[in-house]
């Protein structure tokens, strides 16, 4: 697996430090509230677990699946939501937890769905923000790291369901996915 890595972009310790900062900021911003954290599977699972442990509030955690990528490295523009919202959103303070904000197509669709269901407030927390590929007008409220226009894996992010278990975020060698 590691032979497929071009370089490490963010180390395990850098990620841990940034997740702690984000958790602290979210705790402060949601003081007195019970946020509903909605994780977008599959990529968010590591980030959501870590950030939830750094949010010092009573919060509910739910998951949905949504993607516009499939096994490709480029967004198709067609968002597929694989799990319905089997929980109440109306009147809730919702925080979407995402691994990477790339094209913005998926999050833009999710944001509309959640807003239409009557969320009291809605914010987005992304581990990685890759604005170079943005197609939809969407700006996250919490950002772990700005990401260069590279294909990255690790810490929950994958290519064809591989590399999610790497403890760091790395740039994948182009020959692996081209």
C-alpha positions in Angstrom: 0.0 0.0 0.0 2.7 2.5 1.0 4.5 1.9 -2.3 1.5 3.6 -4.0 2.0 6.8 -2.0 3.7 9.7 -3.7 4.1 11.8 -0.5 2.5 12.4 2.8 0.5 15.6 2.8 -0.7 15.7 6.5 0.9 13.6 9.2 -1.0 11.7 11.9 0.2 14.3 14.5 -0.8 17.2 12.3 -4.3 15.7 11.8 -4.7 15.0 15.6 -3.8 18.6 16.5 -6.1 20.1 13.9 -9.0 17.8 14.9 -8.6 18.9 18.5 -8.7 22.6 17.5 -11.9 22.0 15.4 -13.6 20.1 18.2 -12.8 23.0 20.6 -14.2 25.6 18.2 -17.3 23.6 17.6 -17.8 23.1 21.4 -17.5 26.9 21.8 -19.8 27.7 18.8 -22.6 25.3 19.9 -22.4 26.0 23.6 -25.8 25.5 25.2 -27.0 23.5 22.1 -27.3 19.8 21.3 -25.9 19.5 17.7 -26.9 16.8 15.4 -23.7 15.6 13.7 -24.4 14.0 10.3 -21.5 12.0 8.9 -21.3 11.5 5.2 -20.1 7.9 4.7 -17.9 6.3 3.9 -15.0 8.7 4.0 -15.9 10.6 7.1 -15.9 7.7 9.5 -12.4 8.2 10.9 -12.7 12.0 11.0 -16.2 11.9 12.6 -15.1 9.5 15.3 -12.1 11.7 16.2 -13.9 15.0 16.1 -16.9 13.7 18.1 -14.5 12.8 20.9 -13.2 16.3 20.9 -16.6 18.0 21.0 -17.5 18.5 24.7 -21.3 18.7 24.3 -24.2 16.4 24.3 -24.7 15.6 20.6 -26.4 13.0 18.5 -24.5 11.3 15.7 -26.1 9.9 12.5 -24.9 8.8 9.2 -26.0 9.0 5.6 -24.3 7.8 2.4 -24.0 10.2 -0.5 -21.6 10.5 -3.4 -21.1 11.8 -6.9 -17.9 9.9 -7.5 -18.5 6.1 -7.4 -15.1 4.6 -8.2 -14.0 7.5 -10.3 -11.6 10.3 -9.3 -13.9 12.9 -10.9 -17.4 13.9 -9.8 -20.2 12.7 -12.2 -22.4 15.6 -11.0 -25.1 13.0 -10.2 -25.5 12.8 -6.4 -26.6 9.4 -5.1 -28.0 9.3 -1.6 -27.9 5.7 -0.4 -29.6 6.0 3.0 -32.7 8.0 3.8 -32.9 10.3 6.7 -34.6 8.1 9.3 -34.2 10.7 12.0 -35.8 14.1 12.7 -34.1 17.2 11.4 -36.7 19.8 11.9 -35.7 22.4 14.5 -32.3 20.8 15.0 -28.8 22.4 14.9 -27.2 20.3 12.2 -23.5 20.0 11.5 -22.5 18.0 8.4 -19.2 16.2 8.9 -17.4 15.5 5.6 -14.0 14.1 4.8 -13.3 16.3 1.7 -15.1 19.2 0.0 -14.0 18.9 -3.6 -16.5 19.7 -6.3 -19.1 20.7 -3.7 -21.8 18.9 -5.7 -22.6 16.3 -3.1 -22.6 18.8 -0.1 -24.7 21.3 -2.1 -27.4 18.7 -2.6 -27.3 17.5 1.0 -27.4 21.1 2.3 -30.6 21.7 0.3 -32.2 18.4 1.5 -31.4 19.2 5.1 -32.6 22.8 4.8 -35.8 21.7 3.2 -36.5 19.4 6.2 -36.5 22.4 8.5 -33.1 22.5 10.3 -32.8 25.3 12.8 -29.2 25.9 11.7 -26.9 24.1 9.3 -23.1 24.2 9.2 -20.5 22.1 7.4 -17.2 20.8 8.9 -14.8 19.3 6.4 -11.4 17.8 7.1 -10.1 18.9 3.7 -11.1 21.8 1.5 -10.1 21.5 -2.1 -11.4 24.7 -3.7 -9.5 24.2 -7.1 -12.2 21.7 -8.2 -15.3 23.5 -6.9 -18.3 23.3 -9.2 -21.0 24.3 -6.7 -21.1 27.5 -4.6 -20.5 26.2 -1.2 -18.3 27.3 1.6 -17.6 25.2 4.7 -17.9 26.7 8.2 -15.0 24.6 9.6 -12.0 23.5 7.7 -9.2 21.2 8.9 -6.8 21.8 6.0 -6.7 23.4 2.6 -5.9 20.7 0.1 -3.9 21.1 -3.1 -5.4 19.8 -6.4 -4.0 16.3 -5.9 -5.7 12.9 -5.4 -5.5 12.1 -1.7 -6.1 9.0 0.4 -5.8 8.0 4.0 -7.6 8.8 7.2 -10.8 7.5 5.8 -10.3 8.8 2.2 -10.1 6.1 -0.4 -9.4 5.2 -4.0 -11.6 2.2 -5.1 -12.3 1.4 -1.4 -8.5 1.1 -0.6 -6.2 3.2 1.6 -8.8 4.3 4.1 -6.8 2.8 7.0 -3.7 4.9 6.5 -3.2 7.1 9.6 -2.1 10.1 7.6 -3.3 11.8 4.4 -1.2 11.3 1.4 -1.0 12.0 -2.3 -1.6 8.9 -4.4 0.8 8.2 -7.3 -1.1 9.0 -10.5 -0.1 5.7 -12.1 -2.3 3.9 -9.5 -5.5 5.6 -10.6 -4.9 6.5 -14.2 
